[in-house]
């Protein structure tokens, strides 16, 4: 699953305990990636939705953070899946 970032390896799923740890994870990854061109978000959104549905009875929360520096190449599909 890729978004358009131009580096490897990229960790797409991070377990964080709170907002502060989410911000720290974001800051840490900024130094190791180079944002790329147009991005396709639909597969990522669908993946997170499937994972969250599997654990719907649990106490966990799932958050999808999308950062982009360019156009969304599948904008109509992205809007529909959201």
C-alpha positions as CSV (number, residue, x, y, z in Angstrom):
1,X,0.0,0.0,0.0
2,X,1.6,3.3,-1.0
3,X,0.6,6.9,-1.1
4,X,3.2,8.6,-3.2
5,X,6.0,9.0,-0.6
6,X,9.4,8.3,-2.2
7,X,11.4,6.3,0.3
8,X,11.7,2.9,1.8
9,X,10.9,1.3,4.0
10,X,7.8,3.2,5.0
11,X,5.7,2.2,8.1
12,X,2.1,2.7,7.3
13,X,0.6,1.5,10.5
14,X,1.7,2.9,13.8
15,X,0.3,2.1,17.3
16,X,0.2,5.2,19.4
17,X,-1.1,5.8,22.9
18,X,-2.3,9.4,22.7
19,X,-2.2,12.5,20.5
20,X,1.3,13.4,21.8
21,X,2.8,10.1,20.6
22,X,1.0,10.5,17.3
23,X,2.6,13.9,16.8
24,X,6.0,12.4,17.8
25,X,5.7,9.6,15.3
26,X,4.8,12.1,12.6
27,X,7.8,14.3,13.4
28,X,10.1,11.3,13.4
29,X,9.0,10.1,10.0
30,X,9.3,13.5,8.4
31,X,13.1,13.2,8.5
32,X,13.1,9.9,6.6
33,X,10.6,10.4,3.8
34,X,10.3,12.6,0.7
35,X,6.8,13.4,-0.3
36,X,6.1,12.4,-3.9
37,X,3.7,13.4,-6.6
38,X,0.0,12.7,-6.9
39,X,-1.4,10.4,-4.3
40,X,-4.1,7.6,-4.4
41,X,-5.9,7.6,-1.0
42,X,-8.8,5.2,-1.6
43,X,-6.8,2.0,-0.9
44,X,-5.5,3.4,2.4
45,X,-8.9,4.6,3.6
46,X,-10.4,1.2,2.7
47,X,-7.6,-0.6,4.6
48,X,-8.1,1.4,7.8
49,X,-11.9,1.0,7.6
50,X,-11.6,-2.8,7.2
51,X,-9.2,-3.0,10.2
52,X,-11.4,-0.9,12.3
53,X,-14.5,-3.0,11.5
54,X,-12.7,-6.2,12.5
55,X,-12.2,-4.7,16.0
56,X,-15.4,-2.8,16.3
57,X,-16.2,-4.4,19.7
58,X,-12.9,-3.5,21.2
59,X,-11.7,-0.4,23.2
60,X,-9.3,0.8,20.5
61,X,-9.7,3.8,18.3
62,X,-8.5,4.0,14.8
63,X,-7.3,7.3,13.3
64,X,-6.2,7.9,9.7
65,X,-4.0,10.9,9.1
66,X,-3.5,11.9,5.5
67,X,-0.8,14.4,4.5
68,X,-0.4,15.4,1.0
69,X,1.7,17.9,-0.9
70,X,0.1,17.4,-4.2
71,X,-3.1,16.5,-6.0
72,X,-5.2,13.5,-5.1
73,X,-5.3,11.4,-8.2
74,X,-8.4,9.5,-7.2
75,X,-10.4,12.4,-5.7
76,X,-13.9,11.3,-6.7
77,X,-13.3,7.8,-5.2
78,X,-11.7,9.3,-2.1
79,X,-14.8,11.5,-1.5
80,X,-17.1,8.5,-2.0
81,X,-15.2,6.1,0.3
82,X,-15.1,8.8,3.1
